[in-house]
Each structure stands twice: as structure tokens, then as C-alpha cells.
Amino acid sequence: MKKNSIQRIKNNRFFNGIRFAGICLAFMIFASSVYGEILIDRIIAQVNDDIITLHDLNQAIEPYLEKLKAMGYPAAQEREMLYKIRTEMLEDLVTNKLTDQVAKEKGLSVSEKEIDSAVERVKKTNRLTQEEFVEALENDGITLEEYRKNIKDQILRSKLVNQEIQSKIVVTEEDVLAYYQKNLAQYGGEKKYHLRTIVKIIQSEAEDDVEAAKALMEEIVKKLDKGEAFAELAKAHSDLMAEEGGDIGNFGMESLSEEIKAAVVNLKVGGHSRVLTTSRGLQIFYLEGIIDTAEKPMESVSAEIEDILYKEVVDRKFKEWIENLKKQAHIKIIE
């Protein structure tokens, strides 16, 4: 759950497929932003002849602070997540510095036309006008100039990865067939259960808080029993996926935990479960519909499988390549 929560904080509808360079957060930085402490800019890492400063980190993480706080986690859990984000993102900063250095050595560059094309694709995908796009960036605390620079960095790194790794990878028909046979359950016909959920995160272990959360969820069940719309109740009360009316998508039974499976397997379409205690907190599930998926012949999914295998190999080769760069580089983390 925590890993998924961290990923949600990092996700952004306008940055889909465009991972920002250098998103790192030390707990000191968060404390400065939240509690008003004043910190003087300083160097926090050195990667060969390049440096990463505290200002770099503050600037990169600013759009994500509000999202993290909006998740409403207890203070101890929030600190733990911040520490994990810091560790993961510091690795990303170092990786980006290394790839930028190699790209520079190889004389790779990105034209303004390439940046323009990438920005237009993002706008088209999200169906945004130029004004709406700029407004969305501003809402996330990012200027258009900063966004274009991040796009440029991403394109440059993509060129480098393509030159050093992707162009050397071949996925064979035998690889595709082996993957298909290994994952027949995924491509065979099965039932998919379209689920909604209402989640109440228990903010503390105090008995009063627990009982209050349980009482609220039981009241919601009573309203559902009387025929009130699940989606509307989810929008009003759920701590997660509220804007979506609690819609969490389609699931095969094998992908559900035993606890949740037992709660929904006998539901009729339009039915809801009782209150469950799960790793997320207290939950109620609603069966929106059941979809019978047809079996997919290998010919119809071979391109999809090839793409999956290609990305897996690229990811593995990229990690190996980066680890080799790190071994040859001078990297110093200054805590």
C-alpha cells in the first residue's frame, strides 16, 4: 500500500510518460516548507564535476508537497514516506546527472522543434488548449519554461538510452510465444469484476478515532441499504478515489486478496459489501458490473507482448548500464 501511495504522489496527469528529472526530498526540506524554518542553500551531492543543491531539490519537489499533505496520513507515516521518497529520488537525481554527462560527451542535442512537438502531444492527449495547459502547470507550481526544460532533458535522455540500449535489443517470436504460454490466464477468457469502494483511513489508533470511523462507515452501509447511490456517497465520504466516485476499475478474482474476494464474489451487480477492515483502513465494496472477457489468440496480442518484453529488457539493461556508470563515476552524497 505504501509503495502505491508514494507512486500516486509522484504521478501527475500532465506528466504521464514524462518523468521529471531530479525529484528528491530530504526531510529537512519538507520541514522547512511546512514549519517555516529558513535553510541556506548548500550542495547536497556531487556527481563527477556536477553538483546537486538544496535549491534544486526544493524547486523540484514543490509541486508534490501539497499532494502529499492532501493524502492525510498520520504524522509518523508521512515521515516514513518522506524518507522513502528521499532515498528513491536521490538515486534518480544521481542517475539523471550521469546520463546528462554521457549525452554531453556524445554530442547529443534537442531542438526547439522537438520540444514543441512533445508539448503539443501532451496537450493533445489531455485535450487542453494552450491557456488550459499553462493554467494546469501553474496549478502544479511549474512555469512553462521549467516544463520545457524538463521536456528537453527527458528527450535528451531518451535519445541516449535509445543509442546505448534500445537499438541493441531484439525480441524474438520465440520470446513472445514463451510469454504468452506462461501467461495464458491473462489472455484467456475470464470474468472481470468492476468495483467501486469507499475507504476510511483511520488517522490514529486511539479508541475514539477507531470507533468514530466504524460508526461513520456503518451509517454509510445503512444509506446504501436504503438505496442511496454508492458513487455519491463515495464522493462525499471516501478518503481515496473520492472524485472518481470510488471507481477502482476491473479485477479478475485471482488478483483480489482472499478477504476482498470473499466479500465480493457473491455480490450481485449493484450490490455492496458490509464494512471490511483491510490494509487501507475500513472499506465498503460495490459491484458495478461483471464483464466476460473473450479469449485472446496470440496473433492479436503479439505486439502487446513484444512491447512488454521490450520494456522489461530495456529496464534491466538500463539499470545494468547505470550501475556500471556509477562504478566509474565519483559520487559523493553530502548529508
C-alpha positions as CSV (number, residue, x, y, z in Angstrom):
1,M,0.0,0.0,0.0
2,K,2.7,2.5,1.0
3,K,4.6,1.9,-2.3
4,N,1.3,2.5,-4.2
5,S,0.7,5.7,-2.1
6,I,4.1,7.0,-2.9
7,Q,3.6,6.3,-6.6
8,R,0.3,8.2,-6.5
9,I,2.1,11.2,-5.1
10,K,4.6,11.1,-7.9
11,N,2.0,10.7,-10.6
12,N,0.6,13.7,-12.5
13,R,-1.9,13.7,-15.3
14,F,0.1,16.2,-17.3
15,F,3.4,14.4,-16.8
16,N,2.3,10.9,-17.9
17,G,5.2,9.3,-19.7
18,I,7.4,12.3,-18.9
19,R,9.3,11.7,-15.7
20,F,10.8,14.8,-14.3
21,A,14.5,15.0,-13.7
22,G,15.5,15.3,-10.1
23,I,12.6,15.0,-7.7
24,C,14.2,14.5,-4.3
25,L,13.0,15.4,-0.9
26,A,15.0,15.3,2.3
27,F,13.0,15.6,5.5
28,M,14.9,18.8,6.3
29,I,13.4,20.3,3.1
30,F,9.9,19.3,4.0
31,A,10.3,20.7,7.5
32,S,11.5,23.9,6.0
33,S,8.4,24.2,3.7
34,V,5.9,23.2,6.3
35,Y,7.2,24.6,9.6
36,G,8.7,27.8,8.3
37,E,12.4,27.1,9.1
38,I,14.9,29.0,7.0
39,L,17.6,27.0,5.4
40,I,20.6,28.4,3.5
41,D,21.2,26.8,0.1
42,R,24.0,24.3,0.0
43,I,25.5,21.4,-2.0
44,I,23.9,18.1,-1.1
45,A,25.6,15.8,-3.7
46,Q,28.4,15.8,-6.2
47,V,28.4,13.6,-9.3
48,N,31.8,13.9,-11.0
49,D,32.1,17.6,-11.8
50,D,28.4,18.4,-11.3
51,I,26.6,19.3,-8.1
52,I,23.0,19.0,-6.8
53,T,22.0,21.8,-4.4
54,L,19.3,22.1,-1.8
55,H,17.6,24.7,-4.0
56,D,17.4,22.2,-6.8
57,L,15.6,19.8,-4.6
58,N,13.2,22.4,-3.2
59,Q,12.3,23.6,-6.6
60,A,11.8,20.1,-8.0
61,I,9.6,18.8,-5.1
62,E,7.4,21.9,-4.6
63,P,4.6,20.7,-6.9
64,Y,4.3,17.4,-4.9
65,L,4.2,18.7,-1.3
66,E,0.6,19.7,-1.4
67,K,-0.4,16.4,-2.9
68,L,1.4,14.5,-0.1
69,K,-0.3,16.6,2.6
70,A,-3.7,16.1,0.9
71,M,-3.3,12.4,1.4
72,G,-4.0,12.9,5.1
73,Y,-1.6,10.4,6.5
74,P,-0.7,10.3,10.2
75,A,2.5,12.2,11.0
76,A,4.6,9.1,11.7
77,Q,3.6,7.5,8.4
78,E,4.1,10.7,6.5
79,R,7.7,11.0,7.8
80,E,8.3,7.4,6.8
81,M,7.0,8.0,3.3
82,L,9.1,11.2,3.0
83,Y,12.2,9.2,3.9
84,K,11.5,6.6,1.3
85,I,10.8,9.2,-1.3
86,R,14.1,10.9,-0.5
87,T,16.0,7.7,-0.9
88,E,14.4,6.8,-4.2
89,M,14.5,10.2,-5.7
90,L,18.1,10.9,-4.7
91,E,19.0,7.9,-6.8
92,D,17.1,9.5,-9.7
93,L,19.0,12.7,-9.3
94,V,22.3,11.0,-9.5
95,T,21.1,8.9,-12.5
96,N,20.0,12.0,-14.3
97,K,23.3,13.7,-13.8
98,L,25.2,10.7,-15.1
99,T,23.1,10.3,-18.2
100,D,23.3,14.1,-18.9
101,Q,27.1,13.9,-18.7
102,V,27.2,11.0,-21.1
103,A,24.8,12.7,-23.5
104,K,27.0,15.8,-23.5
105,E,30.1,13.7,-24.1
106,K,28.4,12.1,-27.1
107,G,27.3,15.4,-28.5
108,L,23.6,14.7,-28.4
109,S,21.2,17.6,-28.5
110,V,17.5,18.5,-28.6
111,S,16.0,21.1,-31.0
112,E,13.2,23.6,-30.1
113,K,11.1,21.9,-32.8
114,E,11.4,18.6,-30.9
115,I,10.4,20.2,-27.6
116,D,7.4,21.9,-29.4
117,S,6.2,18.6,-30.8
118,A,6.5,16.9,-27.4
119,V,4.5,19.7,-25.7
120,E,1.8,19.5,-28.4
121,R,1.4,15.8,-27.9
122,V,0.9,16.3,-24.2
123,K,-1.7,18.9,-24.9
124,K,-3.5,16.8,-27.5
125,T,-3.5,13.7,-25.2
126,N,-5.1,15.7,-22.4
127,R,-7.3,17.7,-24.7
128,L,-6.1,21.1,-23.5
129,T,-5.8,24.4,-25.1
130,Q,-2.6,26.4,-24.7
131,E,-4.3,28.5,-22.0
132,E,-5.6,25.5,-20.1
133,F,-2.2,23.8,-20.4
134,V,-0.4,26.8,-18.9
135,E,-3.0,27.1,-16.1
136,A,-2.6,23.4,-15.3
137,L,1.2,23.9,-15.0
138,E,0.7,26.9,-12.7
139,N,-1.6,24.9,-10.5
140,D,1.2,22.4,-10.1
141,G,3.7,25.2,-9.3
142,I,5.6,24.9,-12.6
143,T,6.2,27.6,-15.2
144,L,6.1,26.8,-19.0
145,E,9.8,27.5,-19.2
146,E,10.6,25.0,-16.5
147,Y,8.3,22.4,-18.1
148,R,10.0,22.9,-21.5
149,K,13.4,22.4,-19.9
150,N,12.2,19.2,-18.2
151,I,10.9,18.0,-21.6
152,K,14.2,18.8,-23.2
153,D,16.1,16.8,-20.5
154,Q,13.8,13.9,-21.0
155,I,14.1,13.8,-24.8
156,L,17.9,14.0,-24.4
157,R,18.0,11.1,-22.0
158,S,15.6,9.1,-24.3
159,K,18.0,9.6,-27.2
160,L,20.9,8.4,-25.1
161,V,19.0,5.3,-23.9
162,N,18.0,4.5,-27.5
163,Q,21.6,4.9,-28.7
164,E,23.2,2.9,-25.9
165,I,20.5,0.3,-25.1
166,Q,17.3,0.2,-27.1
167,S,18.8,-0.1,-30.6
168,K,20.7,-3.2,-29.5
169,I,17.7,-5.1,-28.2
170,V,15.8,-7.7,-30.2
171,V,12.7,-9.6,-29.1
172,T,12.2,-12.9,-31.0
173,E,9.0,-14.8,-31.9
174,E,10.1,-17.5,-29.5
175,D,10.2,-14.9,-26.7
176,V,6.7,-13.8,-27.4
177,L,5.3,-17.4,-27.6
178,A,7.0,-18.3,-24.3
179,Y,5.5,-15.3,-22.6
180,Y,2.0,-16.0,-24.0
181,Q,2.1,-19.6,-22.8
182,K,3.3,-18.6,-19.4
183,N,0.5,-16.0,-19.0
184,L,-2.4,-17.9,-20.5
185,A,-4.7,-16.9,-17.6
186,Q,-4.1,-13.3,-18.5
187,Y,-5.1,-13.8,-22.2
188,G,-7.7,-16.5,-21.8
189,G,-11.4,-15.7,-21.3
190,E,-12.4,-14.8,-17.7
191,K,-14.8,-12.7,-15.7
192,K,-13.7,-9.2,-14.7
193,Y,-15.4,-7.5,-11.7
194,H,-15.9,-3.7,-12.0
195,L,-15.6,-2.4,-8.4
196,R,-16.1,0.8,-6.5
197,T,-15.0,1.3,-2.9
198,I,-15.4,3.7,0.0
199,V,-12.3,3.9,2.1
200,K,-12.0,5.5,5.5
201,I,-8.4,5.8,6.7
202,I,-8.1,5.6,10.5
203,Q,-6.0,8.5,11.5
204,S,-4.8,7.1,14.8
205,E,-5.1,4.0,16.9
206,A,-7.0,5.9,19.6
207,E,-10.1,4.0,20.5
208,D,-12.3,7.1,20.0
209,D,-11.0,7.6,16.5
210,V,-11.4,3.9,15.6
211,E,-15.0,3.8,16.9
212,A,-15.9,7.1,15.1
213,A,-14.6,5.7,11.8
214,K,-16.5,2.5,12.3
215,A,-19.7,4.4,13.2
216,L,-19.5,6.5,10.1
217,M,-19.0,3.5,7.8
218,E,-21.9,1.7,9.4
219,E,-24.1,4.8,8.7
220,I,-23.0,4.7,5.1
221,V,-24.0,1.0,4.8
222,K,-27.4,1.9,6.2
223,K,-27.8,4.6,3.5
224,L,-26.7,2.1,0.8
225,D,-29.3,-0.4,2.2
226,K,-31.9,2.3,1.6
227,G,-30.9,2.7,-2.0
228,E,-28.6,5.8,-1.9
229,A,-26.1,6.0,-4.8
230,F,-22.8,4.4,-4.0
231,A,-20.8,6.9,-6.2
232,E,-22.3,9.9,-4.5
233,L,-21.6,8.5,-1.0
234,A,-18.0,7.8,-2.1
235,K,-17.6,11.3,-3.3
236,A,-18.8,12.6,0.0
237,H,-17.1,10.3,2.4
238,S,-14.2,8.3,0.9
239,D,-10.6,9.2,1.8
240,L,-9.4,7.7,-1.5
241,M,-10.7,7.9,-5.1
242,A,-13.5,10.3,-4.0
243,E,-13.5,12.3,-7.2
244,E,-14.0,9.2,-9.2
245,G,-16.9,8.1,-7.1
246,G,-14.8,5.3,-5.6
247,D,-14.3,3.7,-9.0
248,I,-11.2,1.4,-8.9
249,G,-11.7,-0.4,-12.2
250,N,-11.9,-4.0,-13.3
251,F,-10.4,-7.0,-11.5
252,G,-10.1,-10.7,-12.0
253,M,-10.9,-12.7,-8.9
254,E,-7.3,-14.1,-8.8
255,S,-6.0,-10.6,-8.4
256,L,-8.0,-9.8,-5.2
257,S,-7.0,-10.6,-1.7
258,E,-8.8,-13.5,-0.1
259,E,-10.6,-11.1,2.2
260,I,-11.9,-8.9,-0.5
261,K,-12.6,-11.8,-2.8
262,A,-14.9,-13.4,-0.1
263,A,-16.7,-10.1,0.2
264,V,-17.5,-9.5,-3.4
265,V,-17.7,-13.0,-5.0
266,N,-21.3,-13.5,-4.1
267,L,-22.5,-9.9,-4.7
268,K,-25.0,-9.2,-7.4
269,V,-24.5,-6.3,-9.8
270,G,-25.5,-3.2,-7.9
271,G,-24.8,-4.8,-4.5
272,H,-22.5,-3.7,-1.8
273,S,-20.4,-5.5,0.9
274,R,-20.5,-4.8,4.6
275,V,-17.7,-2.9,6.3
276,L,-14.3,-4.6,5.9
277,T,-11.0,-4.0,7.8
278,T,-8.2,-4.0,5.2
279,S,-4.6,-2.8,4.9
280,R,-6.0,0.6,3.7
281,G,-8.3,1.0,6.7
282,L,-12.1,0.5,6.6
283,Q,-13.7,-0.3,3.3
284,I,-17.0,-1.0,1.6
285,F,-17.1,-2.5,-1.9
286,Y,-19.7,-2.1,-4.6
287,L,-20.1,-4.3,-7.7
288,E,-20.7,-2.0,-10.6
289,G,-20.8,-4.8,-13.2
290,I,-19.3,-8.1,-14.4
291,I,-17.5,-8.3,-17.8
292,D,-16.9,-11.6,-19.6
293,T,-13.7,-11.2,-21.5
294,A,-13.1,-13.3,-24.6
295,E,-10.0,-15.4,-25.1
296,K,-7.3,-13.5,-27.0
297,P,-5.4,-15.5,-29.6
298,M,-1.7,-15.0,-29.6
299,E,-1.8,-13.2,-33.0
300,S,-4.0,-10.5,-31.6
301,V,-1.7,-9.8,-28.6
302,S,1.8,-10.5,-30.0
303,A,2.5,-6.7,-30.5
304,E,1.4,-6.0,-26.9
305,I,3.6,-8.9,-25.6
306,E,6.6,-7.7,-27.7
307,D,6.2,-4.3,-26.2
308,I,6.1,-5.7,-22.6
309,L,9.1,-7.8,-23.2
310,Y,11.0,-5.0,-24.9
311,K,10.3,-2.6,-22.0
312,E,11.4,-5.3,-19.5
313,V,14.7,-5.8,-21.3
314,V,15.3,-2.1,-21.6
315,D,14.6,-1.6,-17.9
316,R,17.0,-4.3,-17.0
317,K,19.8,-3.2,-19.4
318,F,19.3,0.4,-18.3
319,K,19.8,-0.5,-14.7
320,E,22.9,-2.5,-15.5
321,W,24.3,0.4,-17.6
322,I,23.7,2.9,-14.9
323,E,25.3,0.7,-12.3
324,N,28.4,0.5,-14.5
325,L,28.4,4.3,-14.9
326,K,28.2,4.7,-11.1
327,K,31.1,2.4,-10.6
328,Q,33.2,4.5,-12.8
329,A,32.0,7.9,-11.5
330,H,32.9,10.0,-8.5
331,I,29.7,10.3,-6.5
332,K,29.5,11.9,-3.1
333,I,26.4,12.4,-1.1
334,I,26.6,15.2,1.5
335,E,24.1,14.6,4.2
